[in-house]
Amino acid sequence: MSQQDDDWEREFDHRWAESAEHKEPSARARMLAARWKENPPDPAPFRADPDPVPRRASWASTAVVVGCVVAVMALIALVQFSSSS
């Protein structure tokens, strides 16, 4: 094995890197830890909606669906009536 192959293998030895006893946190983790030490974040539920949308006009969507179903049924009846004549 040549010196270049040995360096390449050593440089990308993931098993050796994963077996390290101490892993340094990422830059973002260090930044957030420093920021939260001085000003901790407010508690929030897991994946909370930022601004819950008020429920309104649910009858409108129901009316649209029912109207589409009635229109399709009328179209089918019209096609069957015109083909039976």
All heavy atoms as an XYZ file, in Angstrom:
669
protein
N       0.837     -1.166      0.000
C       0.000      0.000      0.000
C       0.888      1.238      0.000
O       1.834      1.336      0.755
C      -0.904     -0.027      1.236
C      -1.887      1.103      1.266
S      -2.961      1.039      2.714
C      -4.218     -0.044      2.125
N       0.558      2.190     -0.821
C       1.391      3.384     -0.917
C       1.066      4.375      0.203
O       0.079      4.237      0.915
C       1.183      4.053     -2.279
O      -0.092      4.628     -2.324
N       1.914      5.375      0.345
C       1.734      6.389      1.386
C       0.445      7.176      1.144
O      -0.271      7.516      2.072
C       2.949      7.332      1.398
C       2.852      8.468      2.399
C       2.913      7.977      3.839
O       3.413      6.896      4.117
N       2.370      8.761      4.737
N       0.133      7.449     -0.129
C      -1.070      8.226     -0.456
C      -2.326      7.449     -0.067
O      -3.262      8.011      0.489
C      -1.089      8.557     -1.945
C      -2.256      9.449     -2.330
C      -2.231      9.792     -3.812
O      -1.414      9.275     -4.568
N      -3.133     10.660     -4.218
N      -2.366      6.143     -0.336
C      -3.521      5.323      0.028
C      -3.684      5.272      1.538
O      -4.804      5.332      2.051
C      -3.376      3.906     -0.528
C      -3.505      3.874     -2.041
O      -4.116      4.807     -2.599
O      -3.004      2.918     -2.659
N      -2.576      5.175      2.265
C      -2.621      5.124      3.720
C      -3.154      6.437      4.289
O      -3.982      6.441      5.211
C      -1.233      4.823      4.271
C      -1.291      4.489      5.748
O      -2.303      3.888      6.172
O      -0.329      4.820      6.459
N      -2.716      7.573      3.744
C      -3.216      8.880      4.193
C      -4.707      9.014      3.899
O      -5.473      9.528      4.702
C      -2.451     10.014      3.517
C      -1.028     10.129      4.039
O      -0.759      9.565      5.121
O      -0.203     10.774      3.363
N      -5.118      8.568      2.732
C      -6.533      8.649      2.330
C      -7.397      7.827      3.281
O      -8.447      8.261      3.725
C      -6.678      8.138      0.902
C      -8.079      8.175      0.384
C      -8.978      7.163      0.387
C      -8.748      9.288     -0.194
N     -10.158      7.561     -0.157
C     -10.039      8.873     -0.520
C      -8.373     10.595     -0.485
C     -10.963      9.709     -1.122
C      -9.295     11.428     -1.084
C     -10.568     10.979     -1.385
N      -6.952      6.630      3.607
C      -7.694      5.758      4.496
C      -7.766      6.344      5.909
O      -8.801      6.305      6.567
C      -7.022      4.383      4.532
C      -7.954      3.276      4.911
C      -7.266      1.944      4.729
O      -6.993      1.569      3.575
O      -7.003      1.307      5.757
N      -6.704      6.902      6.385
C      -6.664      7.490      7.723
C      -7.543      8.743      7.775
O      -8.212      8.995      8.767
C      -5.236      7.851      8.090
C      -5.113      8.252      9.536
C      -3.694      8.547      9.966
N      -2.744      7.510      9.577
C      -1.593      7.761      8.972
N      -1.236      8.988      8.693
N      -0.792      6.781      8.653
N      -7.550      9.522      6.703
C      -8.311     10.763      6.696
C      -9.815     10.503      6.746
O     -10.563     11.237      7.374
C      -7.978     11.579      5.444
C      -8.641     12.935      5.444
C      -8.193     13.787      4.274
O      -7.156     13.483      3.661
O      -8.887     14.757      3.984
N     -10.291      9.480      6.105
C     -11.722      9.192      6.035
C     -12.107      7.958      6.834
O     -13.011      7.233      6.465
C     -12.147      9.026      4.570
C     -12.022     10.305      3.804
C     -10.950     10.518      2.974
C     -12.971     11.294      3.949
C     -10.821     11.701      2.273
C     -12.856     12.475      3.253
C     -11.780     12.689      2.416
N     -11.464      7.718      7.958
C     -11.780      6.576      8.810
C     -12.933      6.968      9.737
O     -12.736      7.504     10.817
C     -10.550      6.150      9.611
C     -10.779      4.850     10.341
O     -11.870      4.276     10.196
O      -9.869      4.413     11.057
N     -14.150      6.718      9.285
C     -15.343      7.120     10.039
C     -15.504      6.322     11.325
O     -15.998      6.847     12.319
C     -16.596      6.979      9.175
C     -16.617      7.932      8.026
N     -16.827      9.275      8.190
C     -16.439      7.737      6.695
C     -16.793      9.874      7.015
N     -16.554      8.959      6.089
N     -15.097      5.069     11.316
C     -15.215      4.269     12.539
C     -14.378      4.862     13.658
O     -14.813      4.918     14.803
C     -14.798      2.823     12.273
C     -15.820      2.075     11.423
C     -15.318      0.716     11.098
N     -14.175      0.908     10.168
C     -13.281      0.007      9.874
N     -13.336     -1.179     10.422
N     -12.316      0.256      9.019
N     -13.198      5.340     13.330
C     -12.338      5.953     14.336
C     -12.966      7.246     14.864
O     -12.972      7.506     16.055
C     -10.968      6.245     13.724
C     -10.053      6.966     14.665
C      -9.324      6.432     15.677
C      -9.806      8.371     14.688
N      -8.625      7.414     16.335
C      -8.910      8.617     15.740
C     -10.246      9.437     13.929
C      -8.450      9.888     16.040
C      -9.783     10.699     14.227
C      -8.902     10.901     15.278
N     -13.544      8.027     13.962
C     -14.157      9.299     14.374
C     -15.390      9.062     15.232
O     -15.623      9.768     16.218
C     -14.523     10.123     13.144
N     -16.201      8.079     14.881
C     -17.423      7.796     15.638
C     -17.117      7.206     17.010
O     -17.919      7.316     17.933
C     -18.329      6.836     14.855
C     -18.893      7.431     13.577
C     -19.805      8.616     13.835
O     -20.523      8.615     14.851
O     -19.793      9.550     13.018
N     -15.950      6.577     17.175
C     -15.625      5.957     18.451
C     -14.952      6.934     19.421
O     -14.549      6.537     20.512
C     -14.712      4.755     18.229
O     -13.456      5.191     17.749
N     -14.854      8.186     19.058
C     -14.225      9.179     19.933
C     -15.027      9.322     21.221
O     -16.253      9.299     21.216
C     -14.132     10.518     19.215
N     -14.321      9.468     22.335
C     -14.995      9.602     23.627
C     -15.666     10.955     23.774
O     -16.730     11.065     24.366
C     -13.986      9.402     24.754
C     -13.475      7.989     24.852
C     -12.499      7.835     26.007
O     -12.580      8.623     26.948
O     -11.682      6.913     25.933
N     -15.040     11.990     23.289
C     -15.593     13.335     23.417
C     -15.871     13.878     22.024
O     -15.011     13.849     21.157
C     -14.618     14.257     24.143
C     -15.115     15.670     24.223
N     -16.137     16.044     25.057
C     -14.758     16.782     23.546
C     -16.374     17.334     24.907
N     -15.548     17.807     23.993
N     -17.093     14.369     21.823
C     -17.444     14.965     20.545
C     -17.750     16.428     20.769
O     -18.532     16.792     21.631
C     -18.654     14.255     19.944
C     -18.355     12.818     19.623
C     -19.486     12.142     18.955
C     -19.099     10.705     18.723
N     -20.011      9.974     17.956
N     -17.117     17.274     19.992
C     -17.298     18.714     20.127
C     -18.645     19.109     19.528
O     -19.006     18.651     18.444
C     -16.174     19.435     19.381
C     -16.225     20.929     19.533
C     -15.056     21.598     18.842
O     -13.996     20.975     18.703
O     -15.232     22.747     18.434
N     -19.413     19.948     20.231
C     -20.704     20.371     19.678
C     -20.499     21.254     18.449
O     -19.449     21.872     18.268
C     -21.347     21.149     20.819
C     -20.261     21.506     21.744
C     -19.179     20.507     21.552
N     -21.526     21.315     17.635
C     -21.444     22.128     16.435
C     -21.407     23.606     16.792
O     -21.691     24.013     17.921
C     -22.657     21.851     15.541
O     -23.834     22.323     16.180
N     -21.071     24.420     15.812
C     -21.003     25.867     16.042
C     -22.366     26.412     16.423
O     -22.484     27.278     17.290
C     -20.480     26.559     14.792
N     -23.430     25.902     15.796
C     -24.777     26.370     16.126
C     -25.141     25.990     17.557
O     -25.729     26.786     18.287
C     -25.799     25.795     15.154
C     -27.216     26.202     15.481
C     -28.164     25.946     14.332
N     -29.532     26.202     14.687
C     -30.080     27.390     14.793
N     -29.351     28.458     14.576
N     -31.351     27.532     15.110
N     -24.781     24.788     17.975
C     -25.079     24.365     19.347
C     -24.328     25.222     20.351
O     -24.874     25.611     21.389
C     -24.727     22.892     19.523
N     -23.076     25.543     20.058
C     -22.310     26.412     20.957
C     -22.903     27.810     21.010
O     -22.999     28.427     22.070
C     -20.847     26.475     20.512
C     -20.101     25.168     20.710
C     -18.613     25.343     20.505
N     -18.229     25.996     19.270
C     -17.908     25.380     18.138
N     -17.916     24.059     18.085
N     -17.568     26.048     17.061
N     -23.337     28.329     19.853
C     -23.925     29.662     19.808
C     -25.222     29.713     20.616
O     -25.444     30.628     21.412
C     -24.209     30.064     18.360
C     -24.894     31.414     18.227
S     -25.648     31.693     16.610
C     -26.973     30.509     16.620
N     -26.079     28.694     20.437
C     -27.347     28.677     21.167
C     -27.120     28.496     22.664
O     -27.809     29.110     23.478
C     -28.246     27.569     20.625
C     -28.826     27.822     19.235
C     -29.605     26.603     18.760
C     -29.703     29.059     19.224
N     -26.153     27.671     23.036
C     -25.865     27.478     24.462
C     -25.410     28.784     25.097
O     -25.833     29.133     26.203
C     -24.808     26.392     24.638
N     -24.571     29.533     24.389
C     -24.109     30.821     24.930
C     -25.259     31.819     25.015
O     -25.390     32.557     25.993
C     -22.997     31.374     24.054
N     -26.110     31.839     24.005
C     -27.242     32.766     24.006
C     -28.239     32.400     25.101
O     -28.759     33.269     25.796
C     -27.931     32.734     22.645
C     -29.090     33.707     22.530
C     -29.817     33.607     21.226
N     -28.934     33.920     20.111
C     -29.260     33.720     18.842
N     -30.436     33.213     18.536
N     -28.425     34.017     17.879
N     -28.521     31.109     25.262
C     -29.526     30.680     26.240
C     -29.007     30.782     27.674
O     -29.802     30.792     28.609
C     -29.982     29.272     25.937
C     -30.804     29.180     24.691
C     -31.377     30.209     24.002
C     -31.139     28.004     23.971
N     -32.035     29.752     22.900
C     -31.907     28.388     22.856
C     -30.857     26.665     24.150
C     -32.415     27.477     21.950
C     -31.361     25.760     23.250
C     -32.132     26.167     22.159
N     -27.688     30.816     27.847
C     -27.150     30.965     29.198
C     -27.549     32.332     29.763
O     -27.899     32.454     30.925
C     -25.628     30.838     29.173
C     -25.013     30.779     30.556
C     -23.507     30.669     30.472
C     -23.131     29.283     29.979
N     -21.684     29.056     30.001
N     -27.514     33.361     28.919
C     -27.880     34.710     29.351
C     -29.381     34.958     29.280
O     -29.941     35.654     30.113
C     -27.166     35.737     28.473
C     -25.659     35.681     28.593
C     -24.984     36.582     27.582
O     -25.675     37.354     26.905
O     -23.749     36.515     27.484
N     -30.030     34.426     28.263
C     -31.446     34.696     28.035
C     -32.144     33.388     27.645
O     -32.288     33.092     26.459
C     -31.588     35.751     26.928
C     -33.018     36.181     26.751
O     -33.851     35.914     27.590
N     -33.294     36.846     25.640
N     -32.595     32.588     28.612
C     -33.195     31.293     28.264
C     -34.506     31.480     27.497
O     -35.232     32.441     27.724
C     -33.441     30.632     29.624
C     -33.372     31.719     30.620
C     -32.564     32.820     30.039
N     -34.806     30.560     26.572
C     -36.030     30.679     25.780
C     -37.260     30.339     26.620
O     -37.180     29.639     27.629
C     -35.829     29.650     24.662
C     -34.928     28.630     25.267
C     -34.012     29.396     26.194
N     -38.402     30.854     26.199
C     -39.662     30.527     26.862
C     -40.041     29.088     26.531
O     -39.790     28.607     25.418
C     -40.768     31.461     26.379
C     -40.511     32.902     26.786
O     -39.830     33.099     27.811
O     -40.973     33.811     26.067
N     -40.662     28.389     27.474
C     -41.085     27.016     27.172
C     -42.181     27.019     26.105
O     -43.047     27.894     26.097
C     -41.601     26.491     28.501
C     -41.849     27.684     29.337
C     -40.972     28.781     28.836
N     -42.112     26.059     25.218
C     -43.097     25.943     24.138
C     -43.397     24.473     23.919
O     -42.516     23.627     24.056
C     -42.555     26.559     22.858
N     -44.637     24.154     23.583
C     -44.963     22.753     23.297
C     -44.255     22.283     22.028
O     -43.871     23.085     21.182
C     -46.481     22.761     23.119
C     -46.837     24.166     22.825
C     -45.792     25.025     23.457
N     -44.101     20.987     21.914
C     -43.410     20.402     20.774
C     -44.181     20.701     19.494
O     -45.373     20.419     19.392
C     -43.286     18.889     20.969
C     -42.587     18.201     19.843
C     -41.229     18.337     19.682
C     -43.276     17.412     18.958
C     -40.569     17.700     18.660
C     -42.626     16.763     17.937
C     -41.271     16.911     17.778
N     -43.512     21.309     18.522
C     -44.082     21.659     17.215
C     -45.385     22.441     17.332
O     -46.381     22.111     16.699
C     -44.300     20.420     16.370
C     -43.018     19.773     15.945
C     -43.271     18.731     14.919
N     -42.015     18.121     14.556
C     -41.878     17.306     13.547
N     -42.892     16.991     12.811
N     -40.714     16.784     13.271
N     -45.390     23.434     18.145
C     -46.587     24.262     18.287
C     -46.761     25.126     17.052
O     -45.806     25.558     16.430
C     -46.457     25.138     19.526
N     -48.004     25.393     16.705
C     -48.290     26.305     15.609
C     -47.898     27.711     16.045
O     -48.226     28.138     17.150
C     -49.775     26.283     15.246
C     -50.191     24.976     14.596
O     -49.314     24.334     14.002
O     -51.374     24.627     14.677
N     -47.214     28.461     15.185
C     -46.815     29.801     15.585
C     -48.029     30.698     15.871
O     -48.067     31.387     16.868
C     -46.010     30.320     14.395
C     -46.179     29.350     13.308
C     -46.766     28.105     13.870
N     -49.000     30.700     15.002
C     -50.231     31.464     15.193
C     -51.395     30.578     14.783
O     -51.642     30.401     13.583
C     -50.236     32.734     14.335
C     -49.175     33.718     14.765
O     -48.949     33.828     15.977
O     -48.591     34.375     13.882
N     -52.128     30.028     15.748
C     -53.254     29.171     15.366
C     -54.286     29.953     14.557
O     -54.621     31.084     14.882
C     -53.847     28.727     16.702
C     -52.823     29.036     17.723
C     -51.948     30.108     17.176
N     -54.743     29.352     13.483
C     -55.715     29.993     12.608
C     -57.107     29.727     13.163
O     -57.459     28.582     13.434
C     -55.600     29.435     11.174
C     -56.630     30.061     10.261
C     -54.203     29.643     10.643
N     -57.904     30.769     13.351
C     -59.259     30.547     13.863
C     -60.109     29.805     12.830
O     -59.996     30.043     11.626
C     -59.791     31.957     14.111
C     -58.960     32.845     13.254
C     -57.632     32.178     13.128
N     -60.939     28.918     13.316
C     -61.817     28.163     12.416
C     -63.006     29.030     12.068
O     -63.708     29.524     12.930
C     -62.271     26.879     13.090
C     -61.087     25.966     13.348
C     -61.551     24.632     13.708
N     -62.277     24.116     12.555
C     -62.504     22.855     12.306
N     -62.070     21.971     13.131
N     -63.164     22.453     11.253
N     -63.226     29.206     10.795
C     -64.363     30.008     10.369
C     -64.842     29.518      9.020
O     -64.097     28.961      8.235
C     -64.009     31.480     10.299
C     -62.820     31.769      9.445
C     -62.330     33.179      9.674
N     -60.904     33.174      9.447
C     -60.287     33.907      8.541
N     -60.946     34.750      7.832
N     -59.002     33.811      8.386
N     -66.102     29.725      8.776
C     -66.745     29.409      7.502
C     -66.569     27.945      7.114
O     -66.300     27.629      5.972
C     -66.236     30.330      6.400
N     -66.726     27.042      8.064
C     -66.643     25.628      7.724
C     -67.857     25.218      6.894
O     -67.783     24.263      6.128
C     -66.534     24.774      8.973
O     -67.682     24.921      9.762
N     -68.938     25.944      7.040
C     -70.128     25.646      6.246
C     -69.882     25.944      4.768
O     -70.465     25.306      3.900
C     -71.332     26.455      6.742
C     -71.103     27.934      6.667
C     -70.598     28.725      7.638
C     -71.334     28.773      5.543
N     -70.494     30.023      7.190
C     -70.946     30.084      5.905
C     -71.828     28.554      4.260
C     -71.041     31.153      5.036
C     -71.921     29.634      3.397
C     -71.533     30.917      3.783
N     -69.006     26.887      4.452
C     -68.745     27.238      3.058
C     -68.058     26.083      2.335
O     -68.426     25.739      1.201
C     -67.898     28.504      2.987
N     -67.077     25.461      2.958
C     -66.400     24.346      2.303
C     -67.339     23.152      2.166
O     -67.313     22.440      1.160
C     -65.141     23.948      3.073
O     -65.471     23.568      4.391
N     -68.205     22.962      3.172
C     -69.193     21.885      3.083
C     -70.156     22.141      1.932
O     -70.495     21.221      1.172
C     -69.967     21.764      4.410
O     -69.034     21.561      5.468
C     -70.950     20.622      4.362
N     -70.587     23.375      1.767
C     -71.510     23.727      0.679
C     -70.856     23.519     -0.681
O     -71.503     23.043     -1.630
C     -71.966     25.172      0.845
N     -69.568     23.839     -0.801
C     -68.869     23.646     -2.073
C     -68.789     22.165     -2.412
O     -69.039     21.753     -3.553
C     -67.459     24.280     -2.018
C     -66.612     23.851     -3.197
C     -67.559     25.788     -1.948
N     -68.467     21.328     -1.434
C     -68.362     19.886     -1.680
C     -69.721     19.308     -2.062
O     -69.837     18.553     -3.028
C     -67.769     19.168     -0.443
C     -67.878     17.665     -0.583
C     -66.327     19.582     -0.232
N     -70.758     19.657     -1.304
C     -72.101     19.151     -1.603
C     -72.554     19.644     -2.973
O     -73.150     18.888     -3.758
C     -73.091     19.558     -0.485
C     -74.525     19.266     -0.896
C     -72.746     18.843      0.807
N     -72.252     20.894     -3.299
C     -72.626     21.427     -4.616
C     -71.934     20.695     -5.748
O     -72.549     20.406     -6.779
N     -70.673     20.373     -5.575
C     -69.945     19.616     -6.609
C     -70.517     18.216     -6.779
O     -70.656     17.724     -7.905
C     -68.462     19.544     -6.263
S     -67.599     21.108     -6.438
N     -70.863     17.567     -5.673
C     -71.448     16.230     -5.756
C     -72.794     16.282     -6.478
O     -73.082     15.446     -7.350
C     -71.597     15.612     -4.339
C     -72.436     14.354     -4.368
C     -70.228     15.327     -3.754
N     -73.620     17.258     -6.150
C     -74.920     17.402     -6.818
C     -74.725     17.696     -8.299
O     -75.442     17.140     -9.154
C     -75.757     18.503     -6.125
C     -76.974     18.869     -6.941
C     -76.162     18.056     -4.733
N     -73.758     18.526     -8.649
C     -73.512     18.847    -10.055
C     -73.055     17.613    -10.823
O     -73.503     17.379    -11.955
C     -72.463     19.957    -10.153
N     -72.192     16.804    -10.235
C     -71.731     15.582    -10.904
C     -72.893     14.599    -11.074
O     -73.045     13.971    -12.125
C     -70.556     14.946    -10.128
C     -70.256     13.541    -10.620
C     -69.330     15.822    -10.228
N     -73.726     14.472    -10.036
C     -74.894     13.567    -10.148
C     -75.851     14.053    -11.231
O     -76.382     13.243    -12.003
C     -75.609     13.475     -8.799
C     -74.816     12.724     -7.746
S     -75.547     12.791     -6.102
C     -77.120     12.029     -6.360
N     -76.066     15.368    -11.328
C     -76.948     15.905    -12.364
C     -76.348     15.687    -13.740
O     -77.071     15.356    -14.697
C     -77.184     17.390    -12.111
N     -75.040     15.833    -13.877
C     -74.377     15.603    -15.160
C     -74.488     14.145    -15.577
O     -74.777     13.837    -16.742
C     -72.919     16.024    -15.069
C     -72.092     15.901    -16.345
C     -72.643     16.830    -17.412
C     -70.639     16.202    -16.064
N     -74.313     13.229    -14.649
C     -74.442     11.794    -14.954
C     -75.873     11.477    -15.358
O     -76.109     10.745    -16.334
C     -73.991     10.942    -13.746
C     -72.479     11.066    -13.552
C     -74.394      9.482    -13.929
C     -71.965     10.415    -12.287
N     -76.845     12.025    -14.638
C     -78.254     11.787    -14.983
C     -78.578     12.352    -16.357
O     -79.308     11.735    -17.155
C     -79.147     12.409    -13.925
N     -78.050     13.530    -16.688
C     -78.291     14.139    -17.982
C     -77.696     13.304    -19.113
O     -78.328     13.100    -20.146
C     -77.691     15.561    -18.007
C     -77.894     16.358    -19.283
C     -79.372     16.632    -19.513
C     -77.107     17.647    -19.241
N     -76.476     12.783    -18.894
C     -75.831     11.943    -19.914
C     -76.613     10.644    -20.098
O     -76.845     10.205    -21.232
C     -74.368     11.672    -19.518
C     -73.746     10.579    -20.375
C     -73.547     12.939    -19.613
N     -77.061     10.033    -19.016
C     -77.841      8.788    -19.133
C     -79.203      9.052    -19.803
O     -79.669      8.258    -20.590
C     -78.045      8.165    -17.758
C     -76.820      7.504    -17.213
C     -77.063      6.851    -15.863
O     -78.087      7.091    -15.216
N     -76.107      6.049    -15.430
N     -79.825     10.182    -19.492
C     -81.128     10.506    -20.077
C     -80.995     10.774    -21.560
O     -81.825     10.324    -22.365
C     -81.721     11.737    -19.376
C     -83.049     12.156    -19.918
C     -84.196     11.407    -19.668
C     -83.165     13.304    -20.709
C     -85.413     11.791    -20.178
C     -84.389     13.688    -21.225
C     -85.512     12.923    -20.960
N     -79.923     11.473    -21.964
C     -79.764     11.786    -23.386
C     -79.327     10.558    -24.182
O     -79.640     10.429    -25.353
C     -78.756     12.920    -23.577
O     -77.475     12.512    -23.147
N     -78.643      9.603    -23.565
C     -78.209      8.409    -24.293
C     -79.341      7.389    -24.396
O     -79.335      6.546    -25.275
C     -76.989      7.774    -23.623
O     -77.343      7.273    -22.342
N     -80.318      7.438    -23.492
C     -81.433      6.474    -23.540
C     -82.493      6.911    -24.549
O     -83.337      6.113    -24.936
C     -82.047      6.312    -22.172
O     -82.687      7.512    -21.751
N     -82.484      8.140    -25.011
C     -83.505      8.632    -25.954
C     -83.245      8.188    -27.351
O     -82.310      7.831    -27.861
C     -83.553     10.141    -25.929
O     -83.922     10.607    -24.657
